[in-house]
Amino acid sequence: MTKRLSPRLKPAELESICLDIEQWDLLEQVADHPSAWPELQDWIDHALSVGPDLAGEPPEPPAGWKRGDNKRPPKYLKTTKPQALAEPAAAPPPAAEPSDIKQTGEPDSPIREIAAVPASSASDPETDGTEDDAFDEIPRRTLNGWTRTLLAPVLILAVLFAGGGTAIAVHMIQSDRQQAVAEQARKDDEARRSLANATKRANMLLGKVKKSPVSDDRKVKRSRETLSASMTDTTKDDEDKADGIAKATDSLNTIWTAVMRSKASEVGASLSDLIATADGLKKAPDTDARTEMLELADEWRDSPVTAANLTTAIEAERRLTQLCDEVGKAKAKADDEARKKTTTEAGNDEQEASAPSQSSPSQSYSYSPPQSYSSAPSTSPSQSGGSAPSWSVSPDKTAGGFTGLPGSDGSL
């Protein structure tokens, strides 16, 4: 039995009823409620024509609206009462039978007697109207009175029983028909609710899948198309359509969950490799990219990748890949410049080490003492067997100059 809404409900409570799927069977009462406002009544009219699940969100009550402000006449309330079953017509009283009897005594006396019969009309020719003949008429008079007295009530009761049985049979048939109609209405209402709930759950899942990073996966995309097709199928009734949507929703949820877990495992392994790469670039030149790379690596070092943070993890993977590439190139460039610098410095050291012998060649001086200075006897080359003596003297750097004399360096 449908419950009746209290006339004391406030506008906010009517809005709550419109938001509750379980109470959509009360929308007609809400539209005619004293606290209903025009926008809500228009929404209910639209919802009852296309379905509450397709009518969108109900409007909020206007500021200051209170109970009793609804001036629209009732539109949906049923005011007619079911007609009572027609009572069977009472049987007419039996018609008075013609009789040749007459009442004796007072007019209201219930005793009736048979009219006097002449003695000559008796069946027995020997009858002479004596006392014995009168005694024979008493049972006839008494039996006839009781028969006529009991016959009418018996007939009336029989007619009443017959009419009552017919009325009871008609009532039972109508009751069974009403129960069947009510049961079918209950099943139809339950089917509509099931369809609304299944559609709502399917839309929620489709929204999550569409926003997820695996929405373009081949298996997920095919399952999404199957669910969308079941939601727009017009060849099935509400019950079968609700079952089809529920099965397609469960299938999409299973496939989407499996793909999300696989993607999370893949991204987790990639992040682990990138974190190891970032650790190997700690000695790279100190730049903003290096600082961001190390901070991002530390952030995901001990954070497992799950379906809940998969989108954020994919973004971190993309950014960490860029940073590792940038910092790696900077480090390679710095290492190359360092090698070139080392090679250049080593070459300069070798040049500096060999510079004195190349830029300051040794000086040789030939000295021949004058003949007038020598007191020793001259010896001809032929006698000494050799040439005249000569010296090669290097400048004396410690004495501040060159003397030009042999033995001036203390060698003699």
Backbone torsions as a table, in degrees:
resi	resn	phi	psi	omega
1	MET	NA	133.0	-178.1
2	THR	-71.4	130.6	178.9
3	LYS	-77.6	157.1	180.0
4	ARG	-103.3	140.0	179.0
5	LEU	-76.6	144.8	176.4
6	SER	-73.2	135.5	178.6
7	PRO	-69.8	-6.7	-178.8
8	ARG	-92.0	3.0	-179.8
9	LEU	-63.7	144.6	179.8
10	LYS	-89.7	163.7	179.2
11	PRO	-56.6	-39.6	-179.6
12	ALA	-63.7	-33.9	178.9
13	GLU	-71.0	-33.2	175.3
14	LEU	-65.1	-39.0	177.8
15	GLU	-62.9	-39.9	178.8
16	SER	-63.1	-38.0	178.4
17	ILE	-64.0	-39.5	179.5
18	CYS	-67.5	-26.0	179.6
19	LEU	-83.7	-14.6	-176.1
20	ASP	-93.5	117.9	-179.6
21	ILE	-61.5	-34.2	-176.7
22	GLU	-69.1	-14.4	-176.9
23	GLN	-116.4	19.5	179.0
24	TRP	-68.1	-15.6	176.8
25	ASP	-73.7	-5.9	179.6
26	LEU	-100.5	8.8	-174.6
27	LEU	-62.7	-36.6	179.3
28	GLU	-62.8	-40.0	177.4
29	GLN	-67.6	-36.2	178.7
30	VAL	-63.7	-39.8	-178.5
31	ALA	-63.4	-33.5	-178.5
32	ASP	-96.9	8.8	-177.9
33	HIS	-73.5	148.5	178.6
34	PRO	-61.1	-23.3	-178.1
35	SER	-93.8	-0.9	-178.3
36	ALA	-70.8	145.3	178.3
37	TRP	-111.7	161.3	-172.4
38	PRO	-57.0	-42.6	-178.2
39	GLU	-63.0	-39.2	178.8
40	LEU	-67.5	-38.7	178.5
41	GLN	-64.5	-40.2	177.1
42	ASP	-63.9	-39.9	179.6
43	TRP	-64.4	-40.2	-179.3
44	ILE	-67.0	-40.9	176.8
45	ASP	-58.5	-43.3	179.2
46	HIS	-68.0	-39.8	-178.3
47	ALA	-66.3	-37.3	179.9
48	LEU	-71.6	-20.5	179.7
49	SER	-89.1	-35.2	-177.7
50	VAL	-110.7	-12.3	-175.9
51	GLY	107.2	131.2	-178.1
52	PRO	-59.8	-29.9	-177.9
53	ASP	-72.1	-17.6	179.4
54	LEU	-106.0	0.9	-175.6
55	ALA	-90.3	-5.8	-179.5
56	GLY	83.2	-168.2	-177.7
57	GLU	-78.9	141.3	177.1
58	PRO	-70.3	151.8	-178.8
59	PRO	-73.3	154.7	177.4
60	GLU	-82.0	152.4	179.8
61	PRO	-66.8	142.0	178.9
62	PRO	-68.4	156.6	-179.2
63	ALA	-63.8	132.5	177.3
64	GLY	85.6	-3.2	-179.9
65	TRP	-73.6	131.4	-177.5
66	LYS	-132.8	173.5	-177.8
67	ARG	-64.0	134.8	179.5
68	GLY	98.1	-6.9	179.7
69	ASP	-78.5	-11.1	179.6
70	ASN	-72.4	117.4	-178.3
71	LYS	-106.2	-3.3	-177.7
72	ARG	-76.3	133.7	178.7
73	PRO	-61.1	152.5	178.9
74	PRO	-57.6	136.6	-177.6
75	LYS	-111.2	-29.8	-172.6
76	TYR	-115.8	-17.8	-175.0
77	LEU	-65.6	136.8	179.4
78	LYS	-90.8	118.9	-177.9
79	THR	-104.9	-14.5	-178.9
80	THR	-79.6	146.3	179.0
81	LYS	-107.0	148.2	178.4
82	PRO	-64.2	138.8	-178.8
83	GLN	-70.2	140.3	179.3
84	ALA	-70.5	150.3	179.1
85	LEU	-64.6	138.9	-178.6
86	ALA	-68.8	133.0	179.1
87	GLU	-75.4	141.8	178.2
88	PRO	-64.2	140.1	-178.5
89	ALA	-66.4	137.2	-180.0
90	ALA	-70.5	140.6	-179.7
91	ALA	-67.8	137.7	178.5
92	PRO	-66.0	146.8	179.4
93	PRO	-63.8	147.2	-178.9
94	PRO	-61.9	140.5	179.9
95	ALA	-68.1	145.9	-179.6
96	ALA	-65.5	129.2	-179.8
97	GLU	-81.5	140.4	177.6
98	PRO	-64.9	140.6	-177.0
99	SER	-148.0	150.9	178.3
100	ASP	-99.0	18.7	-179.6
101	ILE	-91.0	164.9	177.4
102	LYS	-143.0	153.5	-179.2
103	GLN	-80.6	145.2	175.7
104	THR	-119.3	156.0	-179.8
105	GLY	79.2	-142.8	-177.4
106	GLU	-74.4	155.3	-179.5
107	PRO	-60.7	-34.3	-177.9
108	ASP	-86.8	4.1	-177.5
109	SER	-71.1	130.1	-179.0
110	PRO	-76.9	-6.0	-175.6
111	ILE	-87.5	128.4	177.2
112	ARG	-118.7	151.9	178.4
113	GLU	-135.1	155.0	-178.8
114	ILE	-74.9	141.9	179.5
115	ALA	-61.1	149.2	-177.4
116	ALA	-62.3	135.3	179.1
117	VAL	-106.7	128.9	178.4
118	PRO	-62.2	148.6	-178.2
119	ALA	-63.7	-27.1	-178.0
120	SER	-74.0	-18.6	-179.1
121	SER	-93.5	-0.6	-179.2
122	ALA	-68.7	153.9	-178.3
123	SER	-71.0	-30.5	-179.7
124	ASP	-90.5	117.4	-178.8
125	PRO	-67.1	-15.1	-178.2
126	GLU	-86.5	-7.0	-176.6
127	THR	-71.9	135.2	-178.2
128	ASP	-125.6	19.6	175.1
129	GLY	74.5	29.1	-179.9
130	THR	-80.1	-175.2	-178.3
131	GLU	-66.1	-31.6	178.3
132	ASP	-64.6	-37.5	177.4
133	ASP	-64.9	-40.0	178.5
134	ALA	-65.0	-37.5	179.1
135	PHE	-63.5	-33.9	178.7
136	ASP	-66.8	-23.4	-178.1
137	GLU	-81.3	-18.0	-176.0
138	ILE	-64.8	-49.4	177.7
139	PRO	-59.5	-38.6	179.5
140	ARG	-62.9	-43.7	179.8
141	ARG	-65.7	-44.4	-177.9
142	THR	-67.8	-46.0	-179.7
143	LEU	-63.3	-42.7	178.8
144	ASN	-63.1	-37.7	178.8
145	GLY	-65.3	-46.9	178.5
146	TRP	-64.9	-37.3	179.2
147	THR	-62.6	-46.2	-179.4
148	ARG	-70.1	-31.0	-179.7
149	THR	-70.2	-38.6	-177.5
150	LEU	-88.2	-20.6	-174.9
151	LEU	-66.1	-44.2	-177.0
152	ALA	-63.0	-49.6	177.8
153	PRO	-60.7	-36.8	-179.9
154	VAL	-64.4	-43.0	178.0
155	LEU	-64.2	-41.3	179.2
156	ILE	-62.2	-44.4	179.5
157	LEU	-62.9	-39.3	179.7
158	ALA	-63.4	-43.3	178.9
159	VAL	-65.5	-41.6	178.8
160	LEU	-62.6	-43.6	178.8
161	PHE	-62.9	-41.3	179.5
162	ALA	-64.3	-46.1	178.0
163	GLY	-65.5	-39.1	178.0
164	GLY	-64.0	-39.9	177.8
165	GLY	-62.7	-40.5	177.6
166	THR	-63.3	-43.1	179.4
167	ALA	-63.4	-41.2	179.0
168	ILE	-64.3	-41.4	179.3
169	ALA	-63.4	-43.4	178.3
170	VAL	-62.5	-41.6	179.8
171	HIS	-63.5	-41.5	179.4
172	MET	-64.5	-40.8	179.5
173	ILE	-64.2	-45.3	178.8
174	GLN	-64.9	-36.8	178.5
175	SER	-64.7	-43.6	177.6
176	ASP	-62.4	-40.4	179.4
177	ARG	-65.0	-41.7	178.6
178	GLN	-64.8	-39.8	177.6
179	GLN	-63.8	-39.9	179.3
180	ALA	-65.6	-41.9	177.9
181	VAL	-64.2	-43.2	179.4
182	ALA	-64.0	-39.6	179.6
183	GLU	-65.9	-40.8	177.9
184	GLN	-65.9	-38.8	177.3
185	ALA	-64.2	-38.8	177.9
186	ARG	-64.3	-42.6	178.7
187	LYS	-65.2	-40.5	178.5
188	ASP	-63.9	-41.0	179.1
189	ASP	-65.6	-40.5	178.0
190	GLU	-64.8	-38.9	178.1
191	ALA	-64.9	-40.4	178.0
192	ARG	-64.3	-40.0	178.4
193	ARG	-65.9	-42.8	178.4
194	SER	-61.3	-41.4	178.7
195	LEU	-65.2	-40.9	178.9
196	ALA	-64.6	-43.3	179.4
197	ASN	-65.6	-42.4	179.6
198	ALA	-64.4	-40.5	179.0
199	THR	-65.8	-41.7	178.9
200	LYS	-62.9	-44.5	179.6
201	ARG	-64.5	-39.4	179.2
202	ALA	-65.2	-42.1	179.4
203	ASN	-64.0	-38.8	178.0
204	MET	-62.9	-44.3	179.8
205	LEU	-66.5	-40.9	178.7
206	LEU	-61.6	-37.0	177.3
207	GLY	-64.7	-41.9	178.4
208	LYS	-65.1	-44.1	-178.5
209	VAL	-63.9	-40.1	-178.2
210	LYS	-64.2	-34.4	-179.6
211	LYS	-85.0	-10.8	-176.4
212	SER	-78.2	159.8	-179.6
213	PRO	-74.7	-3.5	-179.1
214	VAL	-112.7	20.9	-177.1
215	SER	-64.5	-25.9	-179.2
216	ASP	-92.0	4.5	177.5
217	ASP	-62.3	143.7	-173.7
218	ARG	-61.4	-47.1	-179.0
219	LYS	-66.6	-42.4	-179.6
220	VAL	-64.7	-41.9	-179.1
221	LYS	-63.2	-41.5	179.8
222	ARG	-66.6	-39.4	178.6
223	SER	-67.5	-35.4	176.4
224	ARG	-63.5	-41.1	179.2
225	GLU	-64.9	-36.9	178.2
226	THR	-64.4	-43.0	179.2
227	LEU	-65.1	-42.2	179.7
228	SER	-63.0	-38.3	178.6
229	ALA	-65.8	-39.2	179.0
230	SER	-68.3	-28.4	179.8
231	MET	-75.5	-24.7	-179.0
232	THR	-103.2	8.8	-179.5
233	ASP	-72.2	125.2	-178.8
234	THR	-109.0	6.7	-177.9
235	THR	-92.1	-5.3	-176.7
236	LYS	-115.2	157.1	174.5
237	ASP	-78.8	177.3	-173.7
238	ASP	-61.9	-39.5	-177.6
239	GLU	-66.6	-48.9	179.6
240	ASP	-66.5	-37.1	178.9
241	LYS	-66.0	-40.1	177.8
242	ALA	-62.7	-41.6	178.0
243	ASP	-63.2	-41.8	179.4
244	GLY	-64.5	-41.7	179.1
245	ILE	-65.6	-40.9	179.8
246	ALA	-62.3	-43.7	179.6
247	LYS	-65.5	-42.9	179.0
248	ALA	-66.0	-34.3	177.6
249	THR	-66.3	-44.9	178.5
250	ASP	-62.1	-40.6	179.6
251	SER	-63.7	-45.5	179.0
252	LEU	-63.1	-40.8	-179.8
253	ASN	-63.5	-40.5	179.2
254	THR	-65.1	-46.9	-178.8
255	ILE	-66.1	-43.9	-178.2
256	TRP	-63.8	-41.0	179.5
257	THR	-63.5	-42.6	179.8
258	ALA	-64.8	-42.5	179.5
259	VAL	-66.6	-38.3	178.7
260	MET	-63.9	-41.8	179.3
261	ARG	-65.5	-41.7	178.7
262	SER	-62.6	-43.2	179.3
263	LYS	-65.6	-38.0	178.8
264	ALA	-64.2	-40.8	177.5
265	SER	-64.1	-41.1	179.7
266	GLU	-64.3	-45.9	-179.4
267	VAL	-67.3	-36.4	178.1
268	GLY	-61.7	-42.7	177.9
269	ALA	-65.4	-39.3	178.8
270	SER	-64.8	-40.7	178.5
271	LEU	-64.7	-36.8	178.3
272	SER	-62.0	-43.3	177.3
273	ASP	-64.4	-39.9	-179.7
274	LEU	-68.3	-35.8	177.9
275	ILE	-64.9	-40.6	176.5
276	ALA	-63.5	-39.5	177.3
277	THR	-63.7	-40.4	179.1
278	ALA	-64.7	-37.5	177.6
279	ASP	-63.7	-33.0	178.7
280	GLY	-75.6	-9.3	-179.8
281	LEU	-107.3	19.7	-179.7
282	LYS	-65.2	-27.9	-179.2
283	LYS	-90.5	12.5	176.9
284	ALA	-70.6	163.5	178.3
285	PRO	-54.0	142.2	-177.1
286	ASP	-75.3	101.4	179.4
287	THR	-130.1	171.3	177.6
288	ASP	-63.6	-36.8	178.9
289	ALA	-63.7	-41.3	178.5
290	ARG	-63.8	-42.8	179.4
291	THR	-61.8	-46.3	178.9
292	GLU	-64.0	-39.2	-179.9
293	MET	-61.2	-47.3	-178.1
294	LEU	-67.3	-38.4	178.4
295	GLU	-65.3	-42.8	179.7
296	LEU	-67.0	-36.7	177.4
297	ALA	-65.6	-41.6	178.1
298	ASP	-66.1	-33.2	-179.2
299	GLU	-65.1	-37.6	-176.7
300	TRP	-102.9	8.1	-176.3
301	ARG	-64.1	-43.4	-177.0
302	ASP	-115.2	19.6	-179.3
303	SER	-104.5	114.2	178.3
304	PRO	-72.2	148.0	178.7
305	VAL	-92.0	124.1	179.2
306	THR	-126.5	178.9	178.0
307	ALA	-66.0	-26.9	-178.3
308	ALA	-70.8	-36.7	-177.9
309	ASN	-112.1	21.3	-175.7
310	LEU	-63.8	-41.6	-179.4
311	THR	-61.4	-44.8	178.3
312	THR	-65.7	-38.6	180.0
313	ALA	-65.3	-38.8	178.4
314	ILE	-64.6	-39.5	177.6
315	GLU	-66.0	-40.4	177.2
316	ALA	-64.4	-39.5	177.7
317	GLU	-61.1	-44.4	-179.9
318	ARG	-63.1	-46.1	-178.4
319	ARG	-67.5	-41.1	-179.6
320	LEU	-66.3	-33.4	175.7
321	THR	-63.0	-43.4	178.6
322	GLN	-64.1	-44.2	-177.2
323	LEU	-66.8	-42.2	178.6
324	CYS	-62.7	-38.5	177.8
325	ASP	-65.8	-44.0	-179.7
326	GLU	-66.2	-46.7	-179.3
327	VAL	-68.0	-36.0	177.7
328	GLY	-62.8	-41.1	177.3
329	LYS	-65.8	-39.6	178.6
330	ALA	-63.9	-40.6	179.2
331	LYS	-67.0	-41.2	178.7
332	ALA	-62.5	-39.9	178.6
333	LYS	-65.7	-42.7	179.2
334	ALA	-65.2	-40.7	178.6
335	ASP	-64.3	-39.1	179.0
336	ASP	-65.4	-42.3	177.6
337	GLU	-65.2	-37.0	178.5
338	ALA	-65.5	-39.9	178.1
339	ARG	-65.2	-41.5	178.0
340	LYS	-63.1	-40.7	179.9
341	LYS	-65.2	-40.6	179.0
342	THR	-64.5	-42.5	179.0
343	THR	-63.5	-41.3	179.3
344	THR	-64.8	-44.7	-179.6
345	GLU	-64.7	-38.0	178.5
346	ALA	-65.5	-39.5	177.1
347	GLY	-65.8	-38.8	177.6
348	ASN	-64.8	-39.4	178.9
349	ASP	-63.0	-41.4	178.9
350	GLU	-65.7	-38.7	178.3
351	GLN	-66.5	-40.7	179.1
352	GLU	-65.4	-35.4	-179.7
353	ALA	-67.8	-33.4	-178.3
354	SER	-96.4	2.0	-176.5
355	ALA	-63.5	-44.1	-175.8
356	PRO	-61.8	-40.9	-177.7
357	SER	-73.4	-22.5	-177.7
358	GLN	-93.6	-37.8	-174.6
359	SER	-92.3	-19.6	-178.8
360	SER	-126.4	81.3	180.0
361	PRO	-67.1	148.8	-178.7
362	SER	-69.7	144.1	-180.0
363	GLN	-98.1	136.2	178.3
364	SER	-114.2	134.4	179.4
365	TYR	-120.0	132.3	175.0
366	SER	-104.3	127.3	-178.3
367	TYR	-125.0	129.4	174.4
368	SER	-125.6	116.4	-179.5
369	PRO	-63.4	142.7	176.4
370	PRO	-63.9	147.7	-179.5
371	GLN	-66.5	-28.4	-177.7
372	SER	-75.8	-19.8	-178.5
373	TYR	-83.6	-33.4	-176.3
374	SER	-75.1	131.3	178.6
375	SER	-99.4	-9.8	179.7
376	ALA	-77.5	150.6	179.6
377	PRO	-62.7	140.6	-180.0
378	SER	-73.2	141.6	-179.3
379	THR	-122.3	129.2	-179.1
380	SER	-76.4	157.1	179.3
381	PRO	-61.0	-30.0	-179.8
382	SER	-70.1	-30.3	-177.9
383	GLN	-80.6	-42.0	-176.7
384	SER	-80.0	-16.3	178.9
385	GLY	78.5	16.7	178.4
386	GLY	-160.5	-177.1	-179.0
387	SER	-86.0	174.0	-178.6
388	ALA	-70.2	144.8	-177.8
389	PRO	-65.9	146.9	176.2
390	SER	-145.7	159.6	180.0
391	TRP	-130.9	146.2	171.8
392	SER	-109.2	111.7	-172.5
393	VAL	-116.2	130.4	173.6
394	SER	-89.5	150.2	-178.2
395	PRO	-60.0	141.8	177.6
396	ASP	-84.7	106.4	-175.3
397	LYS	-80.5	-23.0	-177.1
398	THR	-83.8	-28.2	-175.8
399	ALA	-88.9	-3.2	177.2
400	GLY	87.0	5.1	178.8
401	GLY	176.3	-175.1	-178.3
402	PHE	-115.9	127.7	-177.1
403	THR	-87.7	-28.7	-178.8
404	GLY	81.7	3.2	-177.8
405	LEU	-108.5	141.7	176.7
406	PRO	-68.0	140.5	178.1
407	GLY	82.3	1.9	179.1
408	SER	-69.0	-18.3	177.1
409	ASP	-90.2	5.4	177.2
410	GLY	84.8	13.2	-179.9
411	SER	-80.3	-18.6	-179.2
412	LEU	-104.5	NA	NA
